[in-house]
Amino acid sequence: MIEIVFALAIALGALAARLTGHDGDVEVQLWQLVTYSGAGLLAIGLVRDLLILKCRACATPRRAGEVLVCLESVSGVLLVGSGLGLCAASVEKAWHPALSTLGFFVAAVFVASAGAKDVVLAFKRERDHLNVIPW
């Protein structure tokens, strides 16, 4: 819920900057946009997890042989890796958004974080995986 509050505050600030005309242009490379989006997701998840660890004792126990991974963390790591890969490959694609547009983009990252925070991917070993129905 706190992510939505931050997203609304950032979006209102960006809207105010756009309406008042105090909105300059910046140059952003594609790799920066992708990498910083992933870093933002990871940072938001880290702060949330640290607050949860401070407030609660521990999570529910896992089943034997099961590995749980948060979708937000997986998305963040993939975005950071993709952005750094674009940088290493010297992909030069400049984007010239207004500062308020970047503010709306940051608000969208907060909303995406709020939507993905409770989605967990479960990985487990199955000896006879022919009995598992894929869907």
C-alpha contacts under 8 A as a table, 3 or more apart, distances in Angstrom:
res1	aa1	res2	aa2	distance
1	M	4	I	5.38
1	M	5	V	6.68
1	M	114	A	7.12
2	I	5	V	5.05
2	I	6	F	6.30
3	E	6	F	5.11
3	E	7	A	6.04
3	E	110	F	5.48
3	E	111	V	6.53
3	E	113	S	7.34
3	E	114	A	5.82
4	I	7	A	4.89
4	I	8	L	6.09
4	I	110	F	6.73
4	I	111	V	5.98
4	I	114	A	6.94
5	V	8	L	5.18
5	V	9	A	6.22
6	F	9	A	5.08
6	F	10	I	6.11
6	F	107	A	7.39
6	F	110	F	7.23
7	A	10	I	5.19
7	A	11	A	5.99
7	A	106	V	7.49
7	A	107	A	4.21
7	A	108	A	6.99
7	A	110	F	5.58
7	A	111	V	6.43
8	L	11	A	5.03
8	L	12	L	5.98
8	L	107	A	6.99
9	A	12	L	5.18
9	A	13	G	6.18
10	I	13	G	5.07
10	I	14	A	6.14
10	I	103	G	6.19
10	I	104	F	7.13
10	I	106	V	7.50
10	I	107	A	5.87
11	A	14	A	5.01
11	A	15	L	6.02
11	A	103	G	6.28
11	A	104	F	5.35
11	A	107	A	5.88
12	L	15	L	4.96
12	L	16	A	6.06
13	G	16	A	5.06
13	G	17	A	6.20
13	G	100	S	7.99
13	G	103	G	7.72
14	A	17	A	5.06
14	A	18	R	6.17
14	A	99	L	7.57
14	A	100	S	4.39
14	A	101	T	7.19
14	A	103	G	5.29
14	A	104	F	6.41
15	L	18	R	5.05
15	L	19	L	6.09
15	L	100	S	6.66
16	A	19	L	5.12
16	A	20	T	6.00
17	A	20	T	5.35
17	A	21	G	6.15
17	A	22	H	5.25
17	A	23	D	5.69
17	A	100	S	6.25
18	R	21	G	5.39
18	R	22	H	6.50
18	R	23	D	5.61
18	R	100	S	5.92
19	L	22	H	7.90
20	T	23	D	7.87
23	D	98	A	6.08
23	D	99	L	5.72
23	D	100	S	6.33
24	G	98	A	5.54
24	G	99	L	5.81
25	D	96	H	6.17
25	D	97	P	5.64
25	D	98	A	4.29
25	D	99	L	5.97
26	V	96	H	5.51
26	V	97	P	5.96
26	V	98	A	6.28
26	V	99	L	6.67
27	E	94	A	6.38
27	E	95	W	5.70
27	E	96	H	4.65
27	E	97	P	6.91
28	V	32	Q	6.53
28	V	33	L	6.77
28	V	94	A	5.70
28	V	95	W	5.15
28	V	96	H	6.29
28	V	97	P	7.63
29	Q	32	Q	5.27
29	Q	33	L	6.47
29	Q	92	E	6.64
29	Q	93	K	5.63
29	Q	94	A	4.53
29	Q	95	W	6.03
30	L	33	L	5.18
30	L	34	V	6.33
30	L	83	G	7.64
30	L	86	L	7.84
30	L	91	V	7.78
30	L	92	E	7.20
30	L	93	K	5.53
30	L	94	A	6.31
30	L	95	W	7.08
31	W	34	V	5.24
31	W	35	T	5.91
31	W	82	S	7.79
31	W	83	G	4.41
31	W	84	L	6.59
31	W	85	G	7.97
31	W	86	L	5.44
31	W	87	C	5.62
31	W	91	V	7.51
32	Q	35	T	5.15
32	Q	36	Y	5.77
32	Q	83	G	6.57
33	L	36	Y	5.48
33	L	37	S	6.05
33	L	83	G	7.62
34	V	37	S	5.26
34	V	38	G	6.38
34	V	79	L	5.75
34	V	80	V	6.66
34	V	82	S	7.09
34	V	83	G	4.96
35	T	38	G	5.26
35	T	39	A	6.16
35	T	79	L	5.78
35	T	80	V	4.31
35	T	81	G	7.29
35	T	82	S	7.12
35	T	83	G	4.40
35	T	84	L	6.53
36	Y	39	A	4.86
36	Y	40	G	5.92
36	Y	80	V	7.14
37	S	40	G	5.04
37	S	41	L	6.33
37	S	76	G	7.42
37	S	79	L	7.00
37	S	80	V	7.64
37	S	106	V	7.87
37	S	109	V	6.75
38	G	41	L	5.10
38	G	42	L	6.22
38	G	75	S	6.92
38	G	76	G	3.94
38	G	77	V	6.32
38	G	78	L	7.28
38	G	79	L	4.65
38	G	80	V	4.96
39	A	42	L	5.05
39	A	43	A	6.00
39	A	76	G	6.19
39	A	77	V	7.78
39	A	79	L	7.87
39	A	80	V	6.29
40	G	43	A	5.05
40	G	44	I	6.08
40	G	76	G	7.58
40	G	109	V	7.22
41	L	44	I	5.28
41	L	45	G	6.16
41	L	72	E	6.57
41	L	73	S	7.16
41	L	75	S	7.73
41	L	76	G	5.29
41	L	109	V	6.83
41	L	110	F	7.59
41	L	113	S	6.07
42	L	45	G	5.15
42	L	46	L	6.03
42	L	72	E	7.23
42	L	73	S	5.83
42	L	76	G	5.33
42	L	77	V	7.38
43	A	46	L	5.01
43	A	47	V	6.20
44	I	47	V	5.33
44	I	48	R	6.21
44	I	110	F	7.77
44	I	113	S	7.22
45	G	48	R	5.08
45	G	49	D	6.00
45	G	72	E	7.02
45	G	73	S	7.04
45	G	113	S	7.47
45	G	117	K	7.39
46	L	49	D	5.07
46	L	50	L	6.09
47	V	50	L	5.18
47	V	51	L	6.24
48	R	51	L	5.17
48	R	52	I	6.17
49	D	52	I	4.98
49	D	53	L	6.09
50	L	53	L	5.08
50	L	54	K	6.18
51	L	54	K	5.09
51	L	55	C	6.17
52	I	55	C	5.14
52	I	56	R	5.77
53	L	56	R	5.47
53	L	57	A	6.74
53	L	58	C	7.13
54	K	57	A	7.75
62	R	66	E	6.44
62	R	67	V	7.74
63	R	66	E	5.61
65	G	124	K	5.70
65	G	125	R	6.42
66	E	122	A	6.61
66	E	123	F	5.60
66	E	124	K	4.41
66	E	125	R	7.23
67	V	122	A	5.71
67	V	123	F	4.99
67	V	124	K	6.21
68	L	120	V	6.36
68	L	121	L	5.65
68	L	122	A	4.59
68	L	123	F	6.30
69	V	73	S	7.40
69	V	74	V	7.24
69	V	120	V	5.60
69	V	121	L	5.14
69	V	122	A	6.51
70	C	73	S	5.37
70	C	74	V	6.41
70	C	117	K	7.13
70	C	118	D	7.50
70	C	119	V	6.20
70	C	120	V	4.50
70	C	121	L	6.09
71	L	74	V	5.02
71	L	75	S	5.99
71	L	116	A	6.13
71	L	117	K	7.16
71	L	119	V	5.67
71	L	120	V	5.59
71	L	121	L	6.32
72	E	75	S	5.16
72	E	76	G	6.08
72	E	113	S	6.41
72	E	116	A	5.34
72	E	117	K	5.87
72	E	119	V	7.64
73	S	76	G	5.02
73	S	77	V	6.09
74	V	77	V	5.24
74	V	78	L	6.12
75	S	78	L	5.15
75	S	79	L	6.09
76	G	79	L	5.15
76	G	80	V	6.14
77	V	80	V	5.15
77	V	81	G	6.02
78	L	81	G	5.10
78	L	82	S	5.95
79	L	82	S	5.02
79	L	83	G	6.00
80	V	83	G	5.14
80	V	84	L	6.12
81	G	84	L	5.20
81	G	85	G	6.00
82	S	85	G	4.93
82	S	86	L	6.17
83	G	86	L	5.05
83	G	87	C	6.26
84	L	87	C	4.92
84	L	88	A	6.07
85	G	88	A	5.00
85	G	89	A	6.03
86	L	89	A	5.05
86	L	90	S	6.23
86	L	91	V	5.44
87	C	90	S	5.05
87	C	91	V	6.07
88	A	91	V	7.77
97	P	101	T	6.03
97	P	102	L	6.86
98	A	101	T	5.23
98	A	102	L	6.75
99	L	102	L	5.16
99	L	103	G	6.38
100	S	103	G	4.81
100	S	104	F	6.29
101	T	104	F	5.06
101	T	105	F	6.21
102	L	105	F	4.85
102	L	106	V	6.18
103	G	106	V	5.10
103	G	107	A	6.26
104	F	107	A	4.97
104	F	108	A	6.21
105	F	108	A	4.95
105	F	109	V	6.37
106	V	109	V	5.03
106	V	110	F	6.47
107	A	110	F	5.11
107	A	111	V	6.34
108	A	111	V	4.98
108	A	112	A	6.07
109	V	112	A	5.03
109	V	113	S	6.06
110	F	113	S	5.00
110	F	114	A	6.25
111	V	114	A	5.06
111	V	115	G	6.26
112	A	115	G	5.06
112	A	116	A	6.17
113	S	116	A	5.22
113	S	117	K	5.86
114	A	117	K	5.43
115	G	118	D	7.31
116	A	119	V	5.39
126	E	129	H	5.38
128	D	131	N	6.26
128	D	132	V	7.97
129	H	132	V	5.33
130	L	133	I	7.71
